[in-house]
Amino acid sequence: MTVQPDILVFAGSAREGSFNKKLARVATEALVKAGAAATLVDLRDFPMPLFDEDLEKAQGEPATATAFKTLMKQADGFVIASPEHNSTYSALLKNTIDWASRKREGETALQCFAGKPAMLVSASPGQLGGLRGLLALRALLGNLRVLVSPDQLAVSSAHTAFREDGSLADQKQAETVANMAASFVALVGKIKK
């Protein structure tokens, strides 16, 4: 019996025309073709205040953080399209991860993350395609006990990398995303069993 993994896909950017949102959509389509139940979400729909323990103590966990954590807990794995901001991941992505990492009553430590696989991709106008940010994100997720796939894709010259319909213009990059998605779906399916 084939196990269909549930994969949560999101970009670490809120910008409307974000290259990483485009890449997240490409990855979502590839995951579905590979047999996953993939859910693409926009972090813009989950606005969270800057993480602050005093705020958390006074007001509790924001409803948007709870909603996003619920999606993460339900998912068998993640695909994150991470922009590179000053050689690392975005503040938006870090803040989202900080809120999601907080243990609540009835949860195990790092319940959203521990033992779950993640696939990382990035897109940037620069020549490295956001690669430096992926290296930093890989380290962060590893510390949260996420099983980060060794496969990753960094799309350089992102301002010219996408067609008007949102697909990748470079056929080799499109094939790479498809192959990565197929391998990732197989991996998540094995872990889910």
Stockholm file with secondary structure:
# STOCKHOLM 1.0

chainA/1-193         MTVQPDILVFAGSAREGSFNKKLARVATEALVKAGAAATLVDLRDFPMPLFDEDLEKAQGEPATATAFKTLMKQADGFVIASPEHNSTYSALLKNTIDWASRKREGETALQCFAGKPAMLVSASPGQLGGLRGLLALRALLGNLRVLVSPDQLAVSSAHTAFREDGSLADQKQAETVANMAASFVALVGKIKK
#=GR chainA/1-193 SS CCCCCEEEEEESCCCTTCHHHHHHHHHHHHHHHTTCEEEEECGGGSCCCCCCHHHHHHHCSCHHHHHHHHHHHHCSEEEEECCCBTTBCCHHHHHHHHHHTCCCTTCCTTTTTTTCEEEEEEECSSTTTTHHHHHHHHHHHHHTTCEEEEEEEEESSGGGTBCTTSSBSCHHHHHHHHHHHHHHHHHHHHHHC
#=GC SS_cons         CCCCCEEEEEESCCCTTCHHHHHHHHHHHHHHHTTCEEEEECGGGSCCCCCCHHHHHHHCSCHHHHHHHHHHHHCSEEEEECCCBTTBCCHHHHHHHHHHTCCCTTCCTTTTTTTCEEEEEEECSSTTTTHHHHHHHHHHHHHTTCEEEEEEEEESSGGGTBCTTSSBSCHHHHHHHHHHHHHHHHHHHHHHC
//
